[in-house]
Amino acid sequence: QNSMVLSAAIFITLIGLIIYLHFVKIDQESLLVGRVKDVVINEAIHMQKVIYYLCILLQDPGDPQGVSEVVPLFQSSKPRLDCLIEVYKSCQEILEQRKTAPQSS
């Protein structure tokens, strides 16, 4: 009896997660990808300690040279700088491919 209730709860949770990811999260991410201007590593001082974090700079729709928003990533995990550098390099490669792709077509 308890295993059926537990199985049903897990199933309902998974269905809810899939629906959320499909209809909410994917739409937000697809909107973000088209507006990414750059990715940067920023630093801040927090409680006498320097912390580094990765940020996405979003293009301002009214000003192609401007930045409308800075979106910090990995807010709860706070990865080390060497990990952020690896992610930063990968993001820069993707942004470079995106910049050169329209010119080649």
N, C-alpha and C positions, 0 to 999 in steps of 0.2 A: 504494500500500500504506500509506504513512504517513498520507495524507489520510483513509483509511478508519478507521485507528486513532484519529486525532485527532477525527474526526467522532463515532465511537462514544464516546470519552471525554467529549466535550462533551454528547452526548445523555444519557449516564448521569448526569453531573453535574447537568444541568437537571432530570431526573426526580427525583433525590435532593433537590434544592432545593425543587421543587414539593411533594413529599411532606412534607418538613420544615415548610414554611410552612403547609401545609394541616392537618396533624395536630398539630404542636407549637406553632408560633408563633401561629396564629390562636386556638387554645384559650387560651393564656396571655393574649393581648390581650383576648379577650372576657371572661375572668374579671376582668381589670384594670378594664375600662371600668365595670362595675357597682359597683366599690368606690371609685372616684375621689371624694374629698371636695373637693379643691381642687388648684390648680396654682399654684406660687409660684416667684419668682426669688430665689435665695439667692446669697450671696457668701461667698467664702473668700479667705484670704491664702495664697498659695503662692509660695515663693521670692521674697519681697519684692514680690509683684505681686498685685493684687486680681483674682480671676477670678469670673465670674458663671456660674451654671448654673441650669437649669430643673429643678424637682422636682415630682413628683406625690405628693400626700398621700393615702394610702389610709385609708378608714374602718376603725375597729375594729369587728368584728362584734358584740362584746359591749357596746360603748359607742358609740352613734350620734354623740355629740359628740366622741369621742376619735379620735386618729390612731394606727393600728397600725404604719404603715411609711412611710418617706420614700424614694421611688424617684428617683434622679437620672437625667436624660435627657441625651443627646448627650455621653456621657462621653469618647469618644475624639476628637470633633471640636472641642469648645470654641468654639462660635460667639460672635461679638461680642455685646455687650449690645443693640445696636439690633436685631439679628436675633432675639434671645431675646424682646425686648419684642413684636415682631410675632407670634411664635408664642404668647406668653402671652396676648395680646389675643384671638387666634383661639380658644384653649382656653377662655378665660373666656366667650366668646360661646356656645360649645358647651355649657358647663356651665350657663349661664343658660337656654338652650333646654331642656335636660334637666330643670331644676328646674320650669319653667313647663309643660312638656308634660303631666305627670300631673294637674295642676290643671284643665286645660282639657278633659280627657276625661270 
